[in-house]
Structure formats: structure tokens, C-alpha cells
């Protein structure tokens, strides 16, 4: 009914507000964040993960895809999550509780881990990274420091966690054979966060692991 929908909407908005405000009130430890980011960079090289600059160099050479990718990073993650929650509530109420809890656990776990500051790749020009959004005048971040967007919360990526959640939820709940196309969203999100130098590969890997754990324990 209307009352149940209002309660669920209020809960989602409260969780989203907590996520937004967490960065504002976090204690920013720049030196520690930069040191931790450098550790992530070195760990990825030790693990032989692909260098994020390969994607970034391609993106920098293509203006329109770069602008679209910056926009995708900045805009799509929260609306996609909220629309999926609404769709679950209205069309698949039997699965709603399970996936809402998994989303809440994953998001809260991300927030807890993010209090250990980790700088994103764009803060390391010495490694060849470029802030793609700033190059094209699309940066959503203020100068480094405290603000509504905590720039030292790269690990793990909430963008990736939410996108993977959307993909898994739709594949699980929908019955149409076209439901698999939703996996383009997490794929595009992973590309966007890495190619724009807003996240390391490791940030997405940890986000995916947290989602898997949340689903397993729910």
C-alpha cells in the first residue's frame, strides 16, 4: 500500500543521505590517503592487474566518449539503484526484502572501509594518471579537502557495488530473456570509474566481494 511504499522510500532516502554525508564529516588524512593509494598501485602491479592508464589513454583521445563517460560516472549510479529498488518494490515484492538488505549491508560495509583513506588514481600524475573529468571541465569534486564528496574514499567503489547490485537483482528477478542486457550497466560503470581515474581496479574488486558476502549472509 501507500504507507508501505512511503516507509520504504523514507528508508532509502535516509541511507542515501548517510552515504552522501559520510564524506562531508570524514576526517581527511591526505598524507595517509596518498600513501594508501600508492600501496594499492604497487599491489596491483604485483598482482599483474591491467594498468588503468591503458583505458584512460584511449578515453583522453576521444572527446565525445570521454564526456559521456564523465557524465555516466557522475550521474547514473544513484538513479539506477533507486529505480531498481522501486521496480522491485512494485513488481517483485517477494524478492524486495532480500535485495534491500543486501544493498544496505554492502553500502554500510563500503562506508566503514572508506574511513581508511585511499586516494584515487587521478591524484598520481607521476604514475601517468590524468583527472579526465577536470580536463573536460566536468569534475564533480571540489579542491582536495573536506566537502560533500570525500575524495579519499576510493576504496571500495560504491559506484561499482551499486551497479553490480542492479545487474544481479534484475537478472535474478526478471523473467525476460532481455534481462541480461542490464549487465551493460555494471560493465559501463566499471569502465567509467577506471578510465576516468576515479577508482583503481582493486576498488571494484573489493566492492564485488562485499556484495557477494552480503548476498551470502542475507
matplotlib code that plots the C-alpha trace (Angstrom):
import matplotlib.pyplot as plt

x = [0.0, 0.9, 2.0, 4.5, 5.8, 6.3, 8.2, 10.5, 11.1, 12.0, 14.4, 16.1, 16.5, 17.9, 20.5, 21.4, 21.7, 24.0, 26.2, 26.4, 27.1, 29.7, 32.3, 31.4, 32.1, 35.0, 38.4, 40.5, 44.1, 45.7, 49.2, 47.8, 45.3, 48.1, 50.3, 47.5, 46.7, 50.3, 50.2, 47.1, 49.0, 52.0, 49.8, 48.0, 51.4, 52.5, 49.2, 49.7, 46.4, 45.9, 47.2, 44.3, 46.2, 45.5, 41.8, 42.4, 44.7, 42.1, 39.4, 41.5, 41.9, 38.2, 36.3, 32.7, 33.1, 35.2, 32.4, 29.7, 31.9, 32.4, 28.6, 27.9, 30.3, 28.7, 25.0, 23.9, 24.8, 22.3, 19.3, 19.9, 20.0, 16.8, 14.9, 15.8, 14.6, 11.3, 10.9, 11.5, 9.0, 6.3, 6.8, 8.7, 7.7, 8.6, 12.3, 12.4, 13.3, 16.2, 17.8, 17.2, 19.0, 21.9, 22.1, 22.1, 24.8, 27.0, 26.7, 27.3, 30.4, 31.7, 31.3, 33.1, 36.1, 36.2, 37.1, 40.6, 41.6, 42.7, 43.5, 42.1, 44.4, 43.8, 45.9, 49.1, 50.3, 53.7, 52.2, 50.7, 47.1, 45.0, 41.9, 39.7, 36.7, 38.8, 40.4, 36.9, 35.5, 33.2, 34.7, 32.1, 34.8, 35.9, 39.6, 41.1, 39.8, 36.5, 33.4, 30.2, 32.4, 35.2, 37.9, 39.9, 37.2, 38.2, 38.3, 35.9, 33.9, 30.2, 29.6, 30.6, 28.9, 25.6, 26.0, 26.7, 23.8, 21.5, 22.8, 22.4, 18.9, 17.5, 18.9, 17.5, 14.1, 13.1, 12.0, 12.5, 15.3, 16.4, 17.2, 20.8, 21.3, 21.2, 24.8, 25.8, 25.3, 27.9, 30.3, 29.9, 30.2, 33.5, 34.8, 33.8, 35.3, 38.6, 39.0, 38.3, 40.9, 38.4, 39.0, 41.5, 40.7, 41.0, 38.2, 35.8, 37.1, 36.6, 33.1, 32.1, 33.4, 31.4, 28.2, 28.9, 29.3, 26.2, 24.1, 25.6, 24.8, 21.3]
y = [0.0, 3.7, 3.5, 0.7, 2.5, 5.7, 3.9, 2.2, 5.4, 7.1, 4.3, 4.5, 8.3, 8.0, 5.5, 7.6, 10.7, 8.9, 7.9, 11.5, 13.0, 10.4, 12.1, 15.5, 14.6, 12.2, 13.2, 13.7, 12.5, 13.4, 12.0, 8.7, 8.6, 9.2, 6.6, 4.0, 4.8, 4.2, 0.9, -0.1, 0.9, -1.2, -4.2, -4.1, -4.1, -7.1, -8.9, -8.1, -6.4, -4.3, -0.7, 1.7, 4.1, 1.9, 2.7, 6.3, 7.0, 5.8, 7.9, 11.0, 10.7, 10.7, 13.8, 12.7, 9.3, 11.0, 13.5, 10.8, 8.6, 11.5, 12.1, 8.4, 8.4, 11.5, 10.9, 7.3, 5.3, 6.6, 6.9, 3.4, 1.9, 3.8, 2.9, -0.8, -0.6, 0.9, -1.7, -4.5, -3.0, -2.5, -5.7, -8.3, -7.7, -11.2, -10.5, -6.9, -7.6, -9.8, -7.4, -4.3, -5.9, -7.0, -3.4, -1.9, -4.3, -3.7, 0.1, 0.2, -2.1, 0.2, 3.2, 1.6, 0.6, 4.0, 5.6, 4.3, 6.9, 5.8, 8.3, 7.6, 7.2, 10.7, 12.1, 10.4, 12.2, 10.7, 7.3, 8.7, 9.2, 12.2, 13.7, 13.2, 15.0, 18.1, 18.0, 18.3, 20.7, 18.1, 17.5, 16.9, 17.3, 20.5, 21.1, 18.4, 18.5, 18.1, 18.6, 16.8, 14.4, 12.8, 12.4, 10.0, 7.3, 5.5, 2.0, 0.4, 1.8, 2.4, 3.1, -0.4, -2.0, -0.5, -1.2, -4.9, -5.0, -3.6, -6.3, -9.2, -8.1, -7.7, -11.0, -12.7, -11.1, -10.5, -13.3, -11.8, -13.1, -9.5, -9.1, -9.9, -6.6, -5.0, -6.3, -3.5, -1.2, -2.7, -3.1, 0.6, 1.6, -0.3, 1.2, 4.7, 4.6, 3.2, 5.1, 8.4, 7.6, 7.9, 4.3, 1.6, -1.9, -3.1, -0.7, -2.5, -6.0, -5.3, -3.8, -7.0, -9.2, -7.2, -7.6, -11.4, -11.6, -9.6, -11.9, -15.0, -13.9, -12.5]
z = [0.0, 0.0, 3.6, 3.0, -0.1, 1.9, 4.6, 2.2, 0.3, 3.6, 4.5, 1.1, 1.3, 4.8, 3.7, 0.6, 2.8, 5.2, 2.3, 1.0, 4.4, 5.4, 3.1, 4.5, 8.1, 7.5, 8.8, 5.7, 6.2, 3.0, 3.6, 4.8, 1.9, -0.7, 1.0, 0.9, -2.7, -3.6, -1.8, -3.9, -7.1, -6.1, -5.1, -8.5, -10.3, -8.1, -9.0, -12.7, -13.0, -16.1, -15.9, -15.7, -17.9, -21.0, -20.8, -19.8, -22.7, -25.2, -23.5, -23.5, -27.3, -27.9, -26.7, -27.0, -25.4, -22.6, -21.9, -21.9, -19.6, -17.2, -17.2, -16.6, -13.6, -12.1, -12.7, -13.3, -10.2, -7.7, -10.0, -11.4, -7.9, -6.8, -9.9, -9.4, -5.8, -6.9, -9.7, -7.1, -4.7, -7.2, -9.4, -7.3, -3.7, -2.8, -3.6, -2.4, 1.3, 0.4, -2.1, 0.0, 2.9, 0.6, -0.7, 2.8, 4.1, 1.1, 1.3, 5.0, 4.6, 1.9, 4.2, 7.1, 4.9, 3.3, 6.6, 5.9, 3.3, -0.1, -2.8, -6.3, -9.4, -10.6, -7.7, -9.1, -12.2, -11.5, -12.5, -15.7, -14.5, -15.5, -14.0, -17.1, -15.7, -14.9, -18.4, -19.9, -17.3, -15.8, -12.4, -9.6, -6.9, -5.1, -4.4, -2.2, 1.4, 3.1, 1.1, 0.1, -1.9, 0.1, -2.5, -0.3, -0.3, -3.4, -1.7, -2.2, -5.1, -4.1, -7.8, -8.7, -5.7, -6.7, -10.4, -9.7, -7.3, -10.1, -12.5, -10.2, -9.0, -12.5, -13.7, -10.6, -10.5, -14.1, -16.4, -19.9, -22.0, -22.5, -18.8, -19.5, -21.2, -17.8, -17.3, -19.6, -16.7, -14.3, -17.3, -18.3, -14.6, -14.2, -17.4, -16.3, -12.8, -14.0, -17.3, -15.6, -13.0, -10.2, -9.0, -9.0, -10.4, -6.8, -5.6, -7.9, -6.9, -3.2, -3.9, -5.7, -2.9, -0.3, -2.4, -2.7, 1.1, 1.7, -0.5, 1.1, 4.7, 3.9]

ax = plt.figure().add_subplot(projection="3d")
ax.plot(x, y, z, "-o")
ax.set_aspect("equal")
plt.show()
